[in-house]
Amino acid sequence: MTVREQNLQWLGDLLEHLRECQQRLTWMENPEARAMLTEAMQRDLASCQRICDALNAAPRTRVLAKVA
């Protein structure tokens, strides 16, 4: 499996986890539990951002290498 494929798999897993967390938030009433869950979701979103940045940067690196 290539690094790109691994990143896409990881991104998919994180997005699935975020969907599950969102569903839990719809019925969660405990403020402390909500805070913990939303903080975890924010960390997952930051990971998604890093993966997307890596996926976005990878093609440009290859193109620059071909031009040079």
Buried (B, 14 or more C-beta within 10 A) or exposed (E): EEEEEEBBEBBEEBEEBBEEBEEEEEEBEEEEEEEEBEEEBEEBEEBBEEBEEEBEEBEEEEEEEEEE
